[in-house]
Amino acid sequence: MNQIAWLGFYRSLTRHKLYASLNIGGLAVGIAVFLVLGLFVRFETSYERWLPHADQIYLIESRADDDTVASRPRQNTPIAAWSAISRDLPATIGTRIDTPNATVIKDGIGVSERLARVDNDFFAVFDLPVVAGSVKGVLADPSNIIVTQAIATRYFGGISPVGKTMMLTYNGAQHSYRVAAVIADLPRNTDLDFDMIVRFVPVEDKADPAYKNDHWWNYSSPTTFVRLPNEAAAQRFAGQLDGVVARHVQSETPVEGGFGLTLTLKRFTATHFETPGSALTVTTLGLVGILTLLIAIVNYVNLATARAGLRAREVAMRKVLGADRRTLARHYTLEAIATTALAAFVGLALAECGLPLVNAAGGLPLTIEYFGSAGVLLPLVALVLIVGLLAGLYPAMVLSRFPAAAVLASARSPGGGRAGTRIREALVVLQFTIAIAFVVGTFVLVAQTRHIRAADPGYDRGNLMLVRSLASSSLDAGQRAMIVRRLRTLRGVTAASVGNTVPGGGFFTSSNNFKIPGVPGPGPAIEFFETTPGYFEVMGARLLAGRLFDTAHPGDVNANLAASALDPNGKFSANVVLNASAVQALHFASPQAAIGKTFGGDTPKTVIGVVADMRFGSARSPVPPTLYHFQLRDPNMGMAILRFTGDPGAMMMAVQRVWRETAPQVPLNAKTAVQALDRFYERDDHAASLFTIGAVLAVAIGSVGLWGLASFNTARRVKEIGIRKTLGASASDIVRLLVGQFLRPVLIANLFAWPLAFFATRTWLAGFDDRIALSPLYFVAASLLALAIAVLTVLAQSLRAARAAPAWALRHD
C-alpha cells in the first residue's frame, strides 16, 4: 500500500469510527478466543512430546480375560510382566514404574512425597534432563536415589544434595538412600508423577507377604514402558507378548480356576487421551475456538460488505483517476489485511489480559510465548494473512466492481441490491447458527456438570470424612486401632468404620470371576471389598433387600479369615452383600430374588443383602458389579470413615490433632467425601467454564455484527420510513417491520442450529453413565435467548428510525 492508500485507509477508519470499532473489535475478540483455546489444544496435545525420542516410547497395557468390569485395557500391568518379558526378550529396553506411598521426615513430621521405583534401564527409556550429578549407571546400585530440583530445594536448601543421605519410609519399612543426581522438575504436560527415583528390587523370599504381589500375575500395580526404535520393531514386539503370557501366567499364578491376561502395546504420547471424555473435550474446545474465529470473520465480511456502499463514491473517483479493477481489489484486500493485523494486535493484548482468568477457570498453566518453536508470532502472522484474505476478498470484489458513471450520477450510494441483502442475511444465519448451537451446548454442559455433582450417588456423601492415611504400611495394627478408637471419641463424630473402598476410590481394586450355577463359563467379573462393623451405616447406604452384616451371625465373617466358615463339604463359604449392578450381572431377577441364593462355584457366596449402587468414581463410568465381605479386624489398605456433624474445617483440625499426637511421622491424608469426588468433576467443570466463555464471546460477536448491520440498513431506509409514516404507518408499525426483518435470519438459523446442537450434545452426553435427558427446553431456551438478544440489539436502531419526523426523513438523503 502506497502513501495515498495508507491515507485512504486511515481516513476510512477515522471517518467511520463505529464500523471500524465493530470490525476491529469483533475480529480482535475472535482472534483472542482462537489464540487462547489454541493454546489449550496445543497444551493438551503436547503431553509427553517434550520427552526425547517420545515417539519410541510405548506403554504396555493389560486386561484380564473375561473382564467385564473395565471396557478398555488398564494402563498398569503385573510386576511379574516385565520380569517375564526381560527374561524372554532380553534385548528389549524397558522399565517398570511403581509408585508406592513414600514418606520423608522433616522436622519430626512425616511428609508425603511422590516416589517411583524403577528398573535399571529407566534412563535409557526416559532421557530426563540432569541438573546435577550423573544418572549413567546410577540405578545399578539400589542404594542410590535421584531427586528433582523441587525435592533438592525442599530438603537441602541451597546446598548441593549430591552425596547426601535421605531416609524414606514406604511399604512398611525404612530405607536409607544416597542422592546420586538431581533432575529437572517434570513439566505440567506429562502424566508421569514422581519427584524421587530409586531402583525397584522384587521380593524373592516366598515367605514374605509381598512375594505374591511381585510374582503373581493377578496383582497389578506398576506401569510398564518399553523403548522400541521404530514402528516395525513395535509390531514385532507386540506380536511376541501373547507368547510371553502363555509361557508364564498360568504357571506363575497358582489361583483356583486359572487366570488369563492379555498384554497390548500403546504409544505413550497417545495415552493421555485414554481418560474418558478427554479427547472429546479437547476437540470440542478446539472447535469452539475455530467457530468463534469464523463468526468474527463472517462478522467482518458482513459489515465490510454493508459498508461498501458508503465508499462507492471513493471507488468511482479512483476509477475516474485511472485505477483499474485489479488495482482496487488489491488495495482493498491489503486494507482488509491491515485491519486484520490491527485486530490481531488488539486480540493478542486481549489474550494476554484474559489468560489469567482462563487459567483460573480451566485450572491450566497456559502462557503466551512469542518466539521459538512454541511462539505465537509466526502463526499469528499466518493467521492475519489467511483471515485478511478470507475476510477481505469478497468486500474487495464488491467495491471494485462499482461502475464509476452510475455511482457519480446517482443521488445515493449503491447498497449491493437484492443479492447483497441476501448474502448479508445468509451470513447472519451462519453466525447465529453457530451462536445458538453454542448456547444450547453451554446449557447442556452446565446442566450436566451440576447434575453429576447433585445426583444421588447411592449414599450420603455429606458430612463424611475419609482418613485415607490409615492404610499406610508405616502404621502397625496397634497404631491403627488407637487412631480409630480416638477418632470415634471426637466431638461431632456420630459413627465410624473402616473399609477399603470409599468415595474417590481405594488404593487398589480386586475383582474375580464368580460362577453362576447352571450357567456355562467362568461367570461375570465382580469387584470385591472388605468392610468392618458399621460400614454401610456410616456410609448411609440404602438397603434394597435382605439385611446388612451383623456380628451375631458367624457366617457373615469373611471366610478367608474365619475357619468356622467351612461348610459341611469342607469348602469355605461366606455371606456377602451385593450391589444392584452385581444382582444384574449374576442374572438374579431382582434384589429380593437374590436373597438366600448362592453362587461362586468352589468358593460359594450366599447373598444376605442388596444395597443400592454406590458411585465412588466418575459419572462417566458405570458403577461396577460389587460384592462386600465382612470382617472384624481392619482390612488390608483399610481407610477410616467418619460420619460427623458441624463444620468440616473444625472436624479436619480435630482429626489432624489426633493424627499428629498418635503417628506424627506418617503424613495425614484426610478429606471429606465431597473433596474426594472433586477430582472426577474438575475436568468437566473446567471444560464447561471454557466452553461458556467461548460461547458468550461468540454470541457477543454475532450481536455486535447484527447491531452494525441494523445500523447500516436503518440508515439506508430513512427515506422509505419517512414515506411509510407519511402514508399513515405508526411508529409501532415501523418498529415491527424493521425488527421482523432483522429477526428473520435469526429464526432461520434455528433450523440449522438445532440439529447441529442435538448431534454434538448427544455425542458428549454419551460419554457419561449418569447423564441428564436431552430435553427440548434447552433448545427452546437457547432460541428464545438468541431472539431476545437480537431484539435488544436492533430495537434501539428501529425505535430511533421510527420516531424520526417524516419531513426530516424525506430530506435526509
N, C-alpha and C positions, 0 to 999 in steps of 0.2 A: 504494500500500500504506500503510495507516494504522499507527499506532504498535504496536497489538496484532499486526497482520500481520507487521511487522518483527521483533517479539519472537518470533513463531512461526517466522519464517524463521531467525533466529539460533539458536533452540532446536533446530530440525531439523538445522542444521549441526553444532552442538556436541554434541548428544546422539548423533548417528550419524556420528562423525568419519571412520570408514573409508569409508562410502558417499560422504560429502561430498568426501573426498580423491580417491576414484576418479572421481567425477563431474567435479569441477573440474579435476583433473589431466589426465584424458583429453581433455576439451574444450580445455584450455589447450594441450596438445601439438598437437591437431588444428588449432587456430586458428594456432598458431605456424608449423606446416608450411605451412598455406594462405597465411599472410602472406608468408613468405619466398619460396615458389615463385610467388606472385602478383607479388612484386617482380621476380622473374626474368622472368616473362612480360611484365610491363609494360616492363621494360628492353629486351628483345629486340624488342618490337613498337613501340618508340619511335624506332627508327633513322630518322634524317633528319627526323623530325617536329618537331625543335627549330628547323629552318630556317624563317624567314619565307616564306610562300607555298609551303610544301613541296608542297602538292597541285597546284601549277602546274609543277613541275619534272619533266622527263622525260629518261630516258636512251635514246639511240639504240643499239640492238644490231645486230650483223651476223652473217651466216652465209654462208660461201662456198657456191655452188651445188655440188651433188653431194658435200657434205661429210659423210662417214660417220664422221669422227673424233670430232666433237662431236655429242651428241644434242640440244643446245639452242643457241640463239644465244649468241655471245660478247658480253661486256659492253664490249668495245673495238671501235673502228672504224678504218678507214684515216684517216690525217691528211688525205688528199685528200677525204674525205667531207664534212667541214664546209666546206672550200674551195668545193666544188661547190654545197652547199646555200645558203651565204651569197650566192653569185652568182645562183643561180636563184630563190631565195626571199629577197630582201634584207630583207623586213620581219620576218624571223624573228630572235628574240633567242636567242643560243646561244653556246656556248663549248666548246673542247676543253680537256682536262686531260691533259697529257703529263708523266710523272714520270720523268725520267732520273736516273741516279745522280749526285748532286752532292756536291762536297767543299768544305768550308771549312777553311782552315788556321788552327789555333790552337796557339800556342807551338811552331811548326815541325812539328806533327803534323797530318796530314790527318784531318778528322772528317767522317764521312758524315752528311749531312742530307737531309731529305725536301723536295724541290723540286717545284713544279708550274709548268709552262709553260702559260699560258692565253691566251685571246683577249681582245680589248678589252672585250667585254660580260660578262666574268666576274662582276663585282659586280652586274650587272643580273639575272643568274641566281641567284647566291648572295649574299644580302644578309647578309654576315657582320658581326658586331659589331666596331666600330672602337674601339680603346683610345686611340690617339694618331695625330695627323696626319689625313689625309683620303684616301679612296680614289676620290673623284669625279674621273674623267678621268685617273687616275694611270697607267693602263696604256696610254694613248696614247703615252707616252714609253717606249721599250724599255729605257732605262737605269735605270728605277725598279724597286725591289723592295719587296714588302710582307712583313713577318715577323710571326710570332706572338709572344706575350709570352714564351714559353719561350726562343725564339731571342734575343729582345732581352736577356733577363736573362743568357743564357749567354755572349753575346759583348760586351755593353756594360755589364753590371752594373747599377748604379742610375742610370746616365746615360741620358737620352733618346736613342734611336738615330736619330730622325728627322733626316735630313740627313747622316748619317754614311755612310761608304763600306764596302761589303762586297765581297770578292773570292771568286768562286765558280769552280770548275772542273767542267765536265761536257761530255760528248760530245767529249772530247779537246782542249778549248780553255778558256782562262781568260777570265772575264768580270768586269767591274767594274760594280757597281750602287750606286745611291744609295738609302738607306732612305727611303721616302716615307710609310709608315704602319705602324702596329702594330695587329694584330687580336687578338682573344681566342683563346686556345688552343682547338682543336677538342675537343668533348666525346668521351667514350668511345663513345656510341651513334651513331657515324657510320662509314661506310665511306670517307669522304674521308680521304686520307692525305698530308698535306703540312704543312710548317711555314714554307715560303717560297714566294712567288708572284712570277713575272716574266712578261713578255709573250712569247708564242710568235711567232717570226718564221720562216716557212718558208724553206728554201733555194731560191733561184731560179737559181743557177748550175748548168747541166746538167753541167758538168764535175766538180762536187763529188760525191763518193760518196754524200752524204746526200740528193741530189736525188731518187733513186728512192723513198727512204723517205717523203719529204714529198709526192710527187706520184703515185706509182703506187698503185693500189687493192689490190694483193695484198700490201701491207705494212700490218700492223695494229699500232697502239701505244696511242693515247690513248683515253680515254673522252670521249664527246661528249654534251653536255646542251643541251636547249632549254627555254625557259620559254614556256608557252602559257597563255592566260588562262582557258580552260575546256575541258570535255570535247569540245565541238563543234569547237573550234579544233584540238584534238589529233587528232580523227578526220580533219579536212581535211588536216592536215599529214602524217599517216601515209599518207593516200591519194596524196600527191604524191611520196613517196620513191621509188616504182618508176620514175617518170618521170625523176627526177634520176639514178638509177642507169643507166637506159637511155641517157641523153644523154652520160654521162661515162665509165663504167667501161671499155668496150671501146676507146674512142679514147685514153684516158689510161693504159692498161696494155698496152703492146706485148709481151705474152708469147705464146709459142707455144701454139696451141690455144685461146687466148682465156681470159678469166677472168670468172666471174659472181659476183654478190653480191646478197644481199637484206638490206635495212635494215628494221628494225621498231622500234616505239616501246614503251617500258615506263615506267610511273610510277616515279619514283625511290624513293619510300617502299616500293615492293614489291620492290626489287632485293635487299635484304638476305637474303631467304629463297630466292634462287636458288641459294645454296650447297647442294649435295646433302645432304639429311638435316636441314637446319637447321629447316625448318618443322615436320617431324615431331618433332624433338627438343623444340621449344618446346611443341607441342601435347601431347606425352606428359607432360612435366613439369607442365604446367598441369593435366592430368587427374589426375596424382598428387596435387597439392595439393587438388583438389576432392574426390577419392575419400577422401583421408585425413581431410578435414573431415567427409565423410559417415560414415566409420567412427566418428569421435568423436561425431557426433550420434546415430547408432544406439546407440552405447555408452551415451550419456546416457539415451536413451529406454528402453533395456533395463533399466538399473539403477534409473531412476526408477520404472518400471512395477513392477519386482520389489519395490522399497522401498515401494510404495504401501500394501501390506498392513500394514506396520509403523505407518502413520499412520492406519489405519482408525478407531481409537477417537477420535483427534483430530477427524477429519471428522464422526463421529457426534455428538460433543459440540457441534461448531459448528452442526450441523443442529438439535440439540435447543434450542440457544440462539437459533435463528431464522435462520440463514444458509440461503439457498436455493441450488439447484444452480448457477445462473448466477454468483452471488457467489463460490462456492467455486472454480468453473472459472476465473474471472477472477483470483482470488487466487493459485491455483497456477500459472497461466500467467505472471503477473507474478513469481512466485517463480522460475520457470524462467528468465525474462529476467534477473533479478537474479543468478542463479547463472551464467548465460552471461556477464554483464558482468564478474563476478569472474574467471571463466575467461579472458575476453578480456584483462583486465589482466595476469593471470599469463602468458598466451600472448604478449602484447606484450613483456613482460620477457624471456621465453624467446627470442623472436625477436631482440631486441637482443643478448642474450648469445651466441646461436648464429650470428648473421650473419657475424662474422669467420671462423668455421670454414667456413661455407658459401661465403664469398667465396674462401677459400683452396682449398677442394675444387673449386670451379667456375671459378676464375680470373675472378671477377666483381668489379665495383665497386659492389655494391648498398649503399644506405644507406636508413635509415628517416627520412622527413620527416613531421612531424606536421601541419603547416599548409600552406595553399596548394593549388594545383591538383594537386600530387603528394603531398599529405598523406594520412596513413592514418587520421586520427581520424574523419572523417565516414564513410568506407567501413566503418570498424570499428564505428561506432555502428549503421549499417545492418545490418552482419553480425550484431551482437548481437541486434537486433530480429528479424531473419529466423530466425537459429538458435534464439533463445529461443522463438519461436512454434512453429517446427518441432519442437524438442526437448520443449517443454512442453505442447503441445496434447493429445496422447494421454494422458500421465500425468494431466493436469488432468481430462480426461473420465473416466478410471478412478476417480480419487479422489472426484470429486464425485457419482458415481452410487451409492456405497456406501449401502445403507439403514441408517438410524440404529438402529432397533429390533433388526434382525438382528445388527448388529455388536456392540451392547452386550449382547445376550443370549448371544452366542457365547463359548465358552471360549477361542477363538483368533482371531487376525485373519484376514480373508479373503486368499486368495492369487491371486485372479483366475480360479480354476478352470482347466478344460482349455483354454479359449480363451486365457486369459492365458499359459499354458505354451506353447501353440503359437505365439503371437505372439512370445514371447521366443526360442523356438528358431528361428523364421524370421529374426529379427533377427541372431542369432548366425550363421546360414547366410549372410546377406548380408555380415556383417563378414568372415567367413573366406573367402568367395568372392573378395572384393577382396584380402584379405591374401595368399591363396595365389597369386592371379594376379600380385600384386606380387613375391612370392618367385620365381616362375618367370621373370618379366621380369628381375629382378635377376641370377639365374643366367645367363640368356642374354646380357644386356648385358655382364656381367663376362667371360663366356667369349669373346664376340665381340671385345671390346677387347683381351683378352690374345692372341687368335688373330691379329689383324692385326699385332700387334707381334712375334709369334713366327713368323708364317708365312714360308715361304721366298720371298723377293722375286725369285728368279732370279739372284742374285749374292751375293757375300759382303760384307755390309754392316758386319761387324765390323772394327775397326782400319783404317778407311778415312777419310782426311782429305780434305776438299774445300776448296780455296782458290779461292773464287768471285771474289775481287777481282782475279785475274789477267786477267779480262775487262775491267777498267777501261779506258776510252778514254784515260785520262790517262797510260797506260803506252805507251812506244814498243816496237818489236819487240826492240830490244836489251835493254831492261829485262826484258821478259818472258822472253827466252832466258836471261838471267843468273839470274833468280829461279828458273826451273825447274831450271837447272843446279845451283844451290846447294841447292835443296830435295832433289834426288836424292842429294846427298852427306851429308845429315843422318844422324846416328847413329839407327838404328832404322828408317829408310826402306828398304824392300826393293825397291820398284818405284815408278815414277812415270810419268804420262802426262798428256795434255791432251785434253779433249773439250768439246763444247758442250751435252752433256746429261749430267746427273749426278743422283744421288738428291736429291729435293727439287725437281727441275725446273731447267731452264736459264733464261736470260734471254729467250729467245724460242722460239717453236715454228714450224717451217716444214713445210708439207705441200703435196702436189701430187697430182693425179690421174694414175695410171700405167695406160696402156692395156694390156689383156691381149690377146695375139694370138688372133685368131679369135673374140673376144667383142665384140659391139657396145657402143658407149658409150665414155665417156672413161676408164672404169676406176675402181677404188677410190681414195679419198684415203688417202695414206700419208705419215706424218711421216718426215722425213729429217734426219740429223745427220752432223756431221763428226767423225772420230776420227783420232788420231795413233798412231804405233807403240806397242804395248803396252797400248792402251786396254782391250781385252777381258781381257787377262791381269791387269791391275791390278784391274779390277772383279770378277774371279772369275766371269765369265760362263760358262755351261755351253754347250758346243758340242754341238748336236744332230746335225748332219750337215755334211759338207764340211770346209772349212778356214777359218782366220782370215786376215786381211790379212798380207801379207809383202812387205817391200821388195824381195825378189828377183823379184817379179812386177810388171813395169811397168804392166800393165793394172789393177792394184789401185788405183793412184793416181787420185784424183778427176779425172774428165775435164775439169771446168771449169778445172783448174789445170795440166793436162799436155797440151800439144799432141800429144804422142806417142800419145795415146789415140784419135786419129782412126782409124776403121775404113776398109777399102778403098773404101767408098762416100762417104767424106768426112764421116761423121757421128760425133759424139762417142759413145764407148761407155765403160763403166766396169764393173768388177767391184764387186759390193755384197754385203754381209751382211744377211740379213733376220732379223727375229724370228719366233717361231712364229705370232703373230697375222697378220703380213704374208703368211705362207705360205697361211693360210686365206683371207685377203682376195683373194689372187691366184689362187685356185682350184687350187693345186697339191695333189696327193693326199697328200703327206707331206713332211717336211723332206728326206728322201733323194731324193724325186722332183723337188724344186725345184732340186737342184744341177745346174748347167750350163744351166738354162733362161734364156731371155732375154725381157724384157718392156719396155714403156715407149715403144713407137712410135718417134718421131723422136729420142728420147734413150735408146737401148737400154741396159738394165742386165742384166748377166749375174750370176746367183747363184752365188757360190763357197762360201757357208757359211750355216748357220742356227743361231742361238743361241736359248736359251730366253727367253721374255718376261721383261724386267726391269721390275719395278714401281718407278718413280721417283716416283709420285704417290700419290693417295689410294686406299685399298682400295675406296672407293665407286665408282670409275670403272674401266671395263675398260682394260687395257693397250692402247694404240692400235697398229695396224699400223705398223711402223717399219722403215726401211732405213738402213744405215750406210754412209757413204762413208769413204774413207781418203785422207789427205794427209800430206805430210812436214812442212809448216810449221804453226804453231799456227792453228787455225781461228778464224773470226770469233766473238767473245764466248766464247772457249775458257776453261775452268777447269782448274786443276791438280788432279790426283787422285793421292793418295799412299797406298800400302799400307805400313803400318808395324807394328812390334812394340813392346810395352811400354806404358807409361802414356799415355793420350790427353792428360792435362793437361801432361805433360812435352813431348810432341810439339807441342802447341799453343804452348807457350812458345818452343820452338825455331823454329817457323815464324814467330812474332811477331818474334823476334830477327833472322832473315834478312830479313823484310819491312822492318823499320824501318831496317836498315842499307842496303837497296837502294832502297826507294821510300817514305821516311817521309811524304811529302806526299800519298800515296794511302791512304785508310783500308783496313785489313785486314778482309776478310770471309772468315773461315775457320771451319769447324765439322766435326765428324765426320758421317758418313752417318746415324748414329742420331739425332743432334741435328737434322739437316736434315729428317728424316722426321717428327720430333715434331709439327710444325705440322699434319700431316694426322691425327694421332691425338688431339690435345688436346681438340677439341670433344667427341668421343665419350667420351673419358676423363672429362671434366667432367660430361657428361650421365649417365654410369654412376655417378659418385660421388653426384650429386644424387639420382638415382633410388634408389640404395641407401639413402641417408639417409632418404628419404621412406618406402621400403618397410619399413625396420627400425622406424621410429616407428609406422607403420600397424599392423604386426604387434604391436608393444608395446601400442598402444591396445586392439586386439582382445583381447590376452591379459589385460590389466587388467580389461576388461569381463567376460571369461569367469571370471576369478578372483572378481570381485564377485558374479556370478550364482551361481557354485558355492557361495560362502559363504552367500548368501541361501537357496538351495534346500536346502543341507545343514542349515542351522539349522532350517528348517521341517520337516525329515523326521527329527528326532532321535527322536521317539516311535515312528515307523514302524521306524526302525533298531533301537530297543530291543526292539520286538515281534519283529522278524525274528531277533535274536540269542537271545531267549527261546525261540523255536521251533527253534533249532538252527543258525542261519546263523553261519558263521565270519567272522572279520574280513576274510579274503581274499575271501569271497563278497560281503560288503558293499562292499568296495573295487571289485571288478569290476562290481558293479551300478551304483554311482554313477559310476565313470569311464566305463563303457559308455554310460550315458545322456547324459553330457556330450560324449562323442566323436561321438555320432550326428549332430548338426548339422554338426560339422567334416567328417565323412565325406561328408555330403550336399553340403557346399559344393564338394567336388572336382568333382562332376558339372557344376557351373556354371563353376567357375574354369578347368578345363582348356580347354574350347572358347574361352572369352574370352581366356585367355593365348595359346593357339595362334594365334588370328587376329591378336592385337596383335603378338606377337613375329615372326610370319611377315611381317607388313607392314613391320616395322622392318628385319628382315634383308634384305628385298627391295631395300633401298637400297644394298646392298654387292655389288660384283662378286665379291670374295673373302669368303666367309662360311662360318660353321660350319653343320653339319647340325642341324636342329631335332630333337634326339634325345629319345625318351620319358624318358630318365633325368632330364632337367631337371624334368619334371612329377612323376615319382615322388619325386625328392629333395625337391621343394617340399612335396608332400603328407606325406611322412614327417616333414619338419621341422615342419610345422604340427601334425601329430598329436603329435609329441614335446613341442612347446611346450604344447599343450592338456593332455596327460597331466601334465606337470610343474606346470601351472597349477592343476589340480583335485586332484592327488594328495594334497597336504598336507591339504586340507579333508576329503577322503574318508577318509584314514588317521585323522585326529582323531575323525571321527564313528564310524568302525568300531571304534576302541579304547575308546569310552565304555562304562562298565558298564551293563548293561541296567536295573538298578534305578534308577540316576541318570537314564537316558534316559526311563524311563517316568514319572518325577516331573517332568521338565524343563518341560513346558508348564503 
